Amino acid sequence: MVDLMPRIVEQDMGPHKGSDVVARASRLVTAFRRAGGTVVLVRVDRPGVAEQPPGSGFVPEMQPQPGDIAVVKRTIGAFYGTDLADRLRERGVDTVVMTGIATTMGVESTARAASDHGFEVIFASDAMSGMTAGEHEHALTVVLPRFGEVVTTDEVLERLR
């Protein structure tokens, strides 16, 4: 769950509103926790500032729970400069399901690195959004299929059953 923070979720997104992305991601988080999966919640801190802007924590629906992995990144992707790959491997994770905002920023950067680290990648296409509908659609149809499988939230949930 990449960058589901109030200051990002509240921006004008396309094609999905931030609140819709959070609602779908929340369904996935609940299902993964019930299935005994690992939930990774990622947020970004701006480097070099004395205080983070308001809304820099996780949205209420994405508060870390016991057993989750919380990552604070200082770059676009969640792997660089963090121990995320090691923490996933310690838990035997071999596949990551990507959600978040923005599709062509934190989600794509994290997915590229996940692939580089040898993880299989699945994209929940409607549990992410771009800054515009056009860039989101381009990512889903051209870029992201090169790194993994693009499916809907409902398809991911069906696979967990």
PyMOL commands that set and color helices and strands:
alter all, ss='L'
color gray80, all
select helices_A, chain A and resi 6-9+18-34+60-62+84-90+103-116+133-146+153-160
alter helices_A, ss='H'
color red, helices_A
select strands_A, chain A and resi 40-44+69-73+95-101+120-129+149-151
alter strands_A, ss='S'
color yellow, strands_A
deselect
rebuild
show_as cartoon
